[in-house]
């Protein structure tokens, strides 16, 4: 599969999980493209990000993913990530009733229902506020 085709498939319309695929919430990265996820039953397992997605998307703590359990059981890896769900995917799946209710409460606590869900917010950057009212009453003491 070409890189362009993989990118188009990944960012295309909202995914719908098949019968053997499971929703999960990312708990955190574990290195070597492995991520610890929490399943709907509360169980935490390791999942792998396939090589075709590694330079395409970043998986962070709190993201929701669709995973497909692996056939081989000789490793600690439980499943492979099939799709990383963006906020618009989660909203669409929730309105269609496909998103698990176990994650709806956690999703609402972690997001602030703004229109800027897809925009990156840098937590290290302070937001400039209009402080002209605060500075009028203060003096430097150098009169």
N, C-alpha and C positions, 0 to 999 in steps of 0.2 A: 504494500500500500504506500502510495507516495505521501510525502510530508504535507502537501497541500490538501490532499483528500482527508488525512487524519485530522488536520486543523478544522476543515469544514465540518466533518462529522462531529467533532468534539463541541464546537460552538453552535451547532445547528439547533433545531427545534428542541423543545423540552423532552428529555428522555423518559421512557416509561419502562420500569423494571419488568423483567420476565419472571417466570415462576420460581426459578432457582436463584434469583438475585435478591440481595438484602440491603436495606437502608442502614447506614451507620453514621455516627458523629465522631469526628477526629478528636482524639484526646491530646495527641502530641506526636512529634516526629521522633523516631528512634535511630535515625541514621541509615545509610546504605539504601535509601529510597524505601524504607520501611516506616510505617506509621501505626501507632496504637489507636484503635478505634473502639467505641462503645456501641454494641448492638442494641436493638430495641428491648431485649430482655435484661440489659444491664451488664452483660458479660463483656469483658475487655479482651481483645485479641489483636494479633499483629496482621497487617495487610501490606501488600507490596504494590508499588506504583509501577506499571509496565514501562518498559524502556521507550516505547513510542510516545508516551506522554511526559517524559521526564523533563524535557526542556520546553515544553509547551505550557504547562500549568504548574503553579505552586500550591501545595496543599498545606493549609495552616490549621492551627488549633481552632476548633469550633466549626469548621466547615462540615457540611454534610456530603456524604459520598454514597454511591451505589457500589456494592462489592459482590463478587461472584466467588463462592467457595471453591478452593482448589481440589483437584482430584487426588493429588499426592499428599499423603499424611506423614511422610517421613521428616518433615521440617516443622518449625514452629509457626510458619506462615499459614494463616487460616484461609485467606482469600486474596484475590487481586482486585484492585480498584478498577471499575469499569467506567465510571463517570463521576466527575466532581460537580456537585450541584451548586450553582450560583444562586443568589437571593431571588432572582426572577424565576428560576426553576422551582425553588421551594414554594414560592407563592402560587405558581401555576399548579403544582402537584397538590398543594393544600386545598385549593379551590375545587379541584377534581376529586378530592377525597382519597388520593393515593398515598399521601404523606402520612407516616405513622403518628398516631396521637401521642405516643410516648415522647416524641421529640418536639411537639408543638409548644409545650410550656417552656422548654429550654430554649427554643428558638426565639420566643417572644421576650424572654428575659435578656437575651444577649443582643438583640437588635433594637434599634430605636425608630422603627417605622418611618424613616425619612425617604425622600425621593432620591437621595444620594447614596443608595445602597451599593451601587456599582463603582462609586468613586473611591479611590484609595485615600485613607486618612492617615497621616503620619503622626503618631502619638508624641513624637519628640519635638514637633513644631508647635509653638504657642500661637494662638489666634490673636491677632491685633484687635484691640478694642478701642473705642473712642473714649479717651481719658481726659478730654478737655475740661469737663466739669470738675474732675478731681484735682486738677492742677491749679485751678483758679484760687482755691482757698489756701493753698500751700505757699510758703515763701522759703527762700533759701537762707534767709537770715543774714544776707550780705548787704543790707541797706546802708 
